[in-house]
Amino acid sequence: MKTSFQSVHFTADEKLISFIENRLSKLDKIYEGIINAQVILKLENSGQVKDKITEIILSIPGNKLVASSTSKTFEQATDESVDALTRQLKKVKGKRQDAYKGSR
């Protein structure tokens, strides 16, 4: 899976990028057909508190899956987004397996 990163209003360090790549690699084990992943990291400045937003867009054959999460840390926001994508991938995989069984 090809992964691209975009950070808005800051520069992401290598430690954060490797953390996110490690989490995304686990999605490959669930669904082998992932073409690429686009990760957008944003800082939201609402008053005194700076929230971190992680948005992940996965391209799979015939579809795009999107998950976005806001948290106090990018790591926590990434974990929440990956969990949401895991559920979406399992749902897509289940539908495709059901369609395959129905065509026989």
C-alpha positions as CSV (number, residue, x, y, z in Angstrom):
1,M,0.0,0.0,0.0
2,K,1.3,3.4,-1.0
3,T,0.9,6.0,1.8
4,S,1.0,9.8,1.4
5,F,1.1,12.3,4.3
6,Q,-0.1,15.9,4.4
7,S,0.3,18.0,7.6
8,V,-1.5,21.3,7.8
9,H,0.0,24.2,9.9
10,F,2.9,22.1,11.2
11,T,5.6,19.6,10.1
12,A,5.1,16.0,11.2
13,D,8.2,14.3,12.7
14,E,9.5,10.9,11.6
15,K,8.4,9.3,14.9
16,L,4.7,10.2,14.2
17,I,4.9,9.1,10.6
18,S,6.4,5.7,11.5
19,F,3.7,5.3,14.2
20,I,0.9,5.9,11.6
21,E,2.5,3.7,9.0
22,N,2.7,0.9,11.6
23,R,-1.0,1.3,12.4
24,L,-1.9,1.4,8.7
25,S,0.1,-1.8,8.0
26,K,-2.4,-3.7,10.2
27,L,-5.2,-2.8,7.8
28,D,-3.3,-4.7,5.0
29,K,-3.8,-7.9,7.0
30,I,-7.6,-7.3,7.1
31,Y,-8.0,-6.4,3.5
32,E,-5.3,-7.1,0.9
33,G,-6.8,-4.9,-1.9
34,I,-5.9,-1.5,-0.4
35,I,-4.4,0.6,-3.2
36,N,-3.2,3.6,-1.3
37,A,-3.8,5.6,1.9
38,Q,-3.8,9.4,2.2
39,V,-3.3,10.7,5.7
40,I,-4.1,14.3,6.6
41,L,-2.9,15.7,9.9
42,K,-4.4,19.0,11.1
43,L,-4.2,21.2,14.1
44,E,-7.5,22.7,15.2
45,N,-7.1,25.9,17.2
46,S,-10.4,26.5,19.0
47,G,-9.8,28.8,21.9
48,Q,-7.0,27.8,24.3
49,V,-7.1,24.0,23.5
50,K,-5.3,22.7,20.4
51,D,-7.0,19.6,19.2
52,K,-5.4,17.2,16.7
53,I,-7.3,15.8,13.8
54,T,-6.3,12.7,11.8
55,E,-8.2,12.0,8.6
56,I,-7.4,8.8,6.6
57,I,-8.7,8.1,3.1
58,L,-8.2,4.6,1.8
59,S,-8.6,3.7,-1.8
60,I,-9.8,0.2,-2.5
61,P,-11.0,-1.2,-5.9
62,G,-14.3,0.5,-6.6
63,N,-14.5,2.5,-3.4
64,K,-13.0,5.0,-1.1
65,L,-13.2,4.7,2.7
66,V,-12.8,7.8,4.9
67,A,-12.3,8.1,8.7
68,S,-11.6,11.2,10.7
69,S,-11.0,11.6,14.4
70,T,-10.3,14.5,16.7
71,S,-8.3,14.0,20.0
72,K,-5.7,15.6,22.2
73,T,-2.9,13.6,20.5
74,F,-2.3,12.5,17.0
75,E,-1.6,8.9,18.2
76,Q,-5.0,8.6,19.9
77,A,-6.8,10.2,16.9
78,T,-4.9,7.8,14.5
79,D,-6.0,4.8,16.6
80,E,-9.6,5.9,16.5
81,S,-9.5,6.4,12.8
82,V,-7.8,3.1,12.1
83,D,-10.5,1.4,14.3
84,A,-13.2,3.0,12.2
85,L,-11.5,1.9,9.0
86,T,-11.1,-1.6,10.3
87,R,-14.9,-1.8,10.8
88,Q,-15.5,-0.4,7.3
89,L,-13.1,-2.8,5.7
90,K,-14.6,-5.8,7.5
91,K,-18.1,-4.7,6.3
92,V,-16.9,-4.3,2.7
93,K,-15.1,-7.7,2.8
94,G,-18.2,-9.4,4.2
95,K,-20.4,-7.9,1.4
96,R,-17.9,-9.0,-1.3
97,Q,-17.8,-12.5,0.2
98,D,-21.6,-12.7,0.3
99,A,-21.8,-11.5,-3.3
100,Y,-19.3,-14.2,-4.3
101,K,-21.2,-16.9,-2.5
102,G,-24.4,-15.8,-4.2
103,S,-23.0,-15.9,-7.7
104,R,-22.2,-19.6,-7.4
